[in-house]
Amino acid sequence: MQRIRKGDQVVVIAGRDKGTKGTVLSRVDDRHVIVEGVNVVKKAVRPNPALGIEGGLIDKAMPIDQSNVMLVNPETGKGDRVGFKIVDGKKVRVFKSNGAEVGAKA
């Protein structure tokens, strides 16, 4: 089970975008995630009239290693470590600082 999933709010803890908060858009593989507004690069794109793509420079979000991001605890607004706990026979993610479930509506 992954500690960081699509749709989670995360904060970058290392690299040039350190301190930036964003939403996980997708998981590339078991180690990398794409975060909204983080690790954005300029990419040159060739025009393709058949697909309606204009050429030029575009901004593209590139993958970042999951070890460089932390889940944001909504109670504190800071990055927090994540653990697992069995609740009612199901494995759920919990924050290490206060034991609250990740994604639980308070």
N, C-alpha and C positions, 0 to 999 in steps of 0.2 A: 504494500500500500504506500502511495506517495505522500510525503509530508506537504508538498506544495502541489496544488492542482489548478486547473484552468478556472479562472474567475476569482481567484484569491487576491486580496490586497497584500502587496509586498513592499518592502523598502530595501534599497540596494545598500549593502554594507561594505563593498569594496569596489575599486575601480574608479574610472573618471566620472561616473554618474552617482557616486556615493551620496547617500542621503535622499535620493529621489524616490518618491512613492509612485506606484502604478499598479495596474491590474494585469494579471497573467493572461495573455491572449491565447497561448497554446503551449503544449509541451512538444519539443522537437524530438527528443529521445529521453532515455531514463536519467540523463544528467543535465540537459539544457532546457531552458524555458525562454519564451519570448514575452517580454514585459512591455506594456504600452508606454511609449515615450522614453525608453531606456535603450542605450546602445544603438542609436539611430545613426545611419551612415548615408552618404550620398551615393547613388548608384546610377550609372549611365545606362539608358534604355534605348534600344533601337526602335524606330517607328514600325508599326505593323498595321497598315490600313485595313487588312482583312479582319482583324480583331478589334479595330477601333482604338489602338494604342498609339498615343503620341510619343515621339521621341524626346529625349532630353534627360535632365537630372531629376531623380525622384528621391524622396526620403524613404528609407527602408529600415525597419526594426530587425536587428540581427539577434541571434540567440545569446544568452548569457548563462553561465554555469549556475546551477541551483545553489551551490555553496556560497555564492556571492549575494544571495537575497535571503531575507527573513520575513516571515509572516507578520503582518501588523495586527497587534491586539487592539480591538476596537475600544476597550475600556481605558487603556493607557495611551493609545495612539503611537506606541513605539513598537519596534521589532521585538519578537518574542520567539523563544525556542518552542518546538512542537514535539509532543510525545503521543503515545497511544494508550488507550485504556479500554477495557471490556465493559460495556454498559448494556444490560439486558440482552446479553449474548451476542452483541455486535461490537466490532472493533471501531472506535471513534478516535478522532484527533482531539487532543487537549493542549492548552497552553501550559507551559511548565511553570510560569510565575504564579498563576492563581488557580490552575486546574479547571478553568472554564472550557467548555466544548467549543471547538472551532466552528463557526457558522451558526451557533445556537442563538436564537432570538431572545434577547434579554428583556 
